[in-house]
Amino acid sequence: MRYNKKILLTLFFITFSMSTLLSVSGLSNEIAAFYAVDIEASSLYVGAFLFIVGITAIFLPAYLSKYERKRFFIIALAVTVISTLTQSFVNDFMISFILRIIPAFFYSTAISFALTYIGEVDPDNVNKVVLGITSGCVFGASFSIYITTAYGYNYTLLWIALINLVSLVLTILFLPKIQKKTKGILDQFHIAKCELFIISIFSIVFIGIGVSVTYNFFTLILETITKLPYDVLSLYIFFNGLAGVFGTSLIGRLMQRNVKRTVTLYPIVFIALMLAMIICVQMDRPMFVILILFGLLDGSMQTIAQYTISTAAKDAPEFANGFYLFIVNLNRTIGIVLGGVLIESWFTTSILLMSIISFTFSIPFIIYRFSKYAHIDLFHKNKMA
């Protein structure tokens, strides 16, 4: 099958447009006001999507791997456009809630198929498709907040529908039919029992919790301890998101040069950053620099997670990429719960200490993987060359 840059652009847009569905996660208050419901209902509206994505990511990509990919992309994007567009004209909360969760059943498989395909035809550019996920969440969140604040939540839904429509058109025009013989679903799940996969999962869980437990409460730290005014805080968060996009791209280049050194140093550098944050937490200018560095590393986590899990299960890429999405959502959930418990029970900066502990736990698993399974990463490097 002939590969060209138009296919890469299309796959990027697929992951970007589908990930804009996650961009409303920070709009619970605005959604509650728009539908005239309480904050618990709007939180359920937001959280139900993530819950379905996390659960379906475990089995749907593996189960649907026997179907032709282009047709699935078209169906997934068409359903997303129709449900989101319809939702923008509906004011009833329950109807909107149902329309909201429908695309969640397609999300994990669409992302998994995109990552699997680019990994087969152009491994060097897997990171650019991962970048679509980060960009959709980061820039999508900033844009969604702006549109909702300025015009209303229904216009945010229109924007999400439009960007998915663009992705649908690109898919129809530029993506070839993608049919591949894959292992049966039981054979793919069997890979989850091997030591390499288990070790890889533990390393990513600890890294992910280390990132998430601080990231989800960064705004609280800046508001209550650093004491930034709201307008400055918004600017800080924007630059943090921008740094996250650059971090995703940067880590991909560093991993191509020396994957072992890059992945091993990642938690160590993050620990140093957390220590610097504890020292400088009440200083606004040093915290801005730390926030930018945090964004660079936070954006990198997606790339490291996808690489670690996919190389641990090369014979079942759909299952591996689906499990990668499951782990990312699991880490986010654990980070939110754990961070909330720590803040309520202890003090706000205790979440920084928890991040340090979690990153420290990841290091032995990373070292063990690279020492015992060096041939896996050598194979991946040769494939990328």
URZILIN-V379133 format. One record per residue. N is the residue number from 1. PHI is phi as a letter, one per 20 degrees, with the letter a starting at -180 (* if undefined). Layout:
<<N;PHI> <N;PHI>>
This chain:
<<1;*> <2;f> <3;d> <4;b> <5;f> <6;f> <7;f> <8;g> <9;f> <10;f> <11;f> <12;f> <13;f> <14;f> <15;f> <16;f> <17;f> <18;f> <19;f> <20;f> <21;f> <22;e> <23;f> <24;e> <25;f> <26;e> <27;d> <28;g> <29;f> <30;f> <31;f> <32;f> <33;f> <34;f> <35;e> <36;l> <37;c> <38;e> <39;f> <40;f> <41;f> <42;f> <43;f> <44;f> <45;g> <46;f> <47;f> <48;f> <49;f> <50;f> <51;f> <52;f> <53;g> <54;f> <55;f> <56;f> <57;f> <58;f> <59;c> <60;f> <61;g> <62;f> <63;f> <64;e> <65;f> <66;f> <67;e> <68;f> <69;f> <70;g> <71;f> <72;f> <73;g> <74;f> <75;f> <76;f> <77;f> <78;f> <79;f> <80;f> <81;f> <82;f> <83;f> <84;f> <85;f> <86;f> <87;f> <88;f> <89;d> <90;d> <91;d> <92;f> <93;f> <94;f> <95;f> <96;f> <97;f> <98;f> <99;f> <100;f> <101;e> <102;g> <103;f> <104;f> <105;f> <106;d> <107;g> <108;f> <109;f> <110;f> <111;f> <112;f> <113;f> <114;f> <115;f> <116;f> <117;f> <118;f> <119;f> <120;e> <121;e> <122;b> <123;g> <124;f> <125;d> <126;g> <127;f> <128;f> <129;f> <130;f> <131;g> <132;f> <133;f> <134;f> <135;f> <136;f> <137;f> <138;f> <139;f> <140;f> <141;f> <142;f> <143;f> <144;f> <145;f> <146;f> <147;f> <148;f> <149;f> <150;e> <151;c> <152;p> <153;f> <154;f> <155;f> <156;f> <157;f> <158;f> <159;f> <160;f> <161;f> <162;f> <163;f> <164;f> <165;f> <166;g> <167;f> <168;f> <169;f> <170;f> <171;f> <172;f> <173;e> <174;d> <175;e> <176;f> <177;f> <178;c> <179;d> <180;b> <181;f> <182;c> <183;f> <184;f> <185;f> <186;f> <187;f> <188;f> <189;f> <190;f> <191;f> <192;f> <193;e> <194;f> <195;f> <196;g> <197;f> <198;f> <199;f> <200;f> <201;f> <202;f> <203;f> <204;f> <205;f> <206;f> <207;f> <208;f> <209;f> <210;g> <211;f> <212;f> <213;f> <214;e> <215;g> <216;f> <217;c> <218;f> <219;f> <220;f> <221;f> <222;f> <223;f> <224;e> <225;d> <226;f> <227;l> <228;e> <229;f> <230;g> <231;f> <232;f> <233;g> <234;f> <235;f> <236;g> <237;f> <238;f> <239;f> <240;f> <241;f> <242;f> <243;f> <244;f> <245;f> <246;f> <247;f> <248;f> <249;f> <250;f> <251;f> <252;f> <253;f> <254;f> <255;f> <256;f> <257;f> <258;b> <259;f> <260;f> <261;f> <262;f> <263;f> <264;f> <265;f> <266;g> <267;f> <268;f> <269;f> <270;f> <271;f> <272;f> <273;f> <274;f> <275;f> <276;f> <277;f> <278;f> <279;f> <280;d> <281;f> <282;e> <283;d> <284;f> <285;f> <286;g> <287;f> <288;f> <289;f> <290;f> <291;f> <292;f> <293;f> <294;f> <295;f> <296;g> <297;f> <298;f> <299;f> <300;f> <301;g> <302;f> <303;f> <304;f> <305;f> <306;f> <307;f> <308;f> <309;f> <310;f> <311;f> <312;e> <313;b> <314;f> <315;e> <316;c> <317;f> <318;f> <319;f> <320;f> <321;f> <322;f> <323;f> <324;g> <325;f> <326;f> <327;f> <328;f> <329;f> <330;f> <331;g> <332;f> <333;f> <334;f> <335;f> <336;f> <337;f> <338;f> <339;f> <340;f> <341;f> <342;f> <343;f> <344;f> <345;e> <346;d> <347;b> <348;g> <349;f> <350;f> <351;f> <352;f> <353;f> <354;f> <355;f> <356;f> <357;f> <358;f> <359;f> <360;f> <361;f> <362;f> <363;f> <364;g> <365;f> <366;f> <367;f> <368;f> <369;f> <370;f> <371;e> <372;e> <373;d> <374;f> <375;f> <376;f> <377;f> <378;f> <379;g> <380;f> <381;f> <382;f> <383;f> <384;f> <385;f>>
